Structures are given as C-alpha cells and as structure tokens.
Amino acid sequence: MSGIQERLQAVENAIVAACAEARRPAGGVKLLAVSKTFGPDAVLAAAEAGQRAFGENYVQEGVDKIAALKDRGPQFALEWHFIGPIQSNKTRPIAEHFDWVHTVEREKIAVRLSEQRPAALGPLNVCVQVNISGEASKSGAAPEEVEALAEAVARQPNLRLRGLMAIPEPADDFALQRAPFAAMRELFERLREKFGPGFDTLSMGMSADMRAAVLEGATIVRVGSAIFGARTYHK
C-alpha cells in the first residue's frame, strides 16, 4: 500500500470516528480529496484505493489532469470538483470539464457557467460560497446575501443548486473551530426549508478542522495535505 493509500485510509477512519461521535451515519459525509499541485499519478494512487471525488483549485491544472485520467476505464470514473476562485474568463473550461463547483459567489459567474455548460453533460452541481467569518481576504458572499445568490443560481437552466460551502478563519481552539461551522449549519438548514431536499450539500472542513465540521453537519469535507502530503509546488 502506498503512502497516499495509507493516509487516505487514516482520513476515512477519522471521518467514521467523527460521524460516530456526532451520531451520524458515516455514509452521510463524503470525502473530497484535494489534489491541487499533485500530478495524475497521485490521483491514480488514491483512485486505486477507492477514492472517486477530487477537488482542484487551478483551472488549467485541473483540466489537464481530467484529460490525463479520463480514459482509465469505468472502474476509474472520477468526479471532479472545482474549489478555487473563479475568474470570469475561466468559466468556460470549468463549465465544460467539471462535475461540481463549490465557489460561486456572484450571480454573473452563475450565469456564465450556465450559458457555457454543454447540454450533453447535464446540469452543473453548484454550491454558493459563504464568507462566514467576514474576512476581507476571503472569497464568498456575506451571509445576508446568500439567499438572493442561491435564488439566482437556482434560476439558471444548466445549473443545479446543491448547497453551501465555506472556508472559515483558521483556529486552533476546538470550540472556536466549531462556531463558524455551527453558523453555516443554521444558514444551511434555513435555506433548505426554502429550496427543498435537493439542497443537500454543506461543504466545509479541511485537514485541520474536519472533526469540528463533521460534528456541525458537514456533508462534504475537503482534505488535501492529510492525504497527499505537503504541497510540492505552488502556483
């Protein structure tokens, strides 16, 4: 078993333990392996261990990786999530190659993604990004703007509104980690009453705060370094 496969198993075990602590079914939390800056071989090693969903932050790197791995056969049918900032001039390759987008923060981006989504691929799954900690340096809509943005996403014919995503301000204290995740859960539950059962995704929690996120209701956790190791290069 490779180092990636061993670390992947450890992360999966941690998710199961956190779900047990939260009295939630382990199958209710999906692991998104964040493969940014790692090549196709690293993704393939995780895929060989059963991982299917991968997150990319950089458009061209993600598109190249998708192309390199697309002909591996049905046993390696991978699901690709875009989780980085979205520039207006990069919406087309995202719409054409990815299955999910977690980082929609403006109506203009939602409109462009819908217009550029190939009909043959079906609707693009979308999460609205929330700046839950109010950090000036962070992307995402302010909590009071999220409902209107979610409505705009839901109106787009080639998008499927799935839920919310957040990257809270880092904190070492466990209680401080939980607080923004609890606020996200409350916002998510309120909007789910409006948008219905298809609004089913709360994407939050990374390597350092995954347990806190699961305890507060995360349905997708985005984990990179705990699976792939330290980043080997930066863009």
Secondary structure, DSSP 8 states (H G I E B T S, - for coil): --HHHHHHHHHHHHHHHHHHHTT--GGGSEEEEE-TT--HHHHHHHHHTT--EEEESSHHHHHHHHHHHTTS-GGG--EEEE-S---GGGHHHHHHH-SEEEEE-SHHHHHHHHHHS-GGG--EEEEEEE-TT--TTS-SB-GGGHHHHHHHHHH-TTEEEEEEEE-----SSHHHHHHHHHHHHHHHHHHHHHH-TT--EEE---TTTHHHHHHTT-SEEEE-HHHH-S-S---
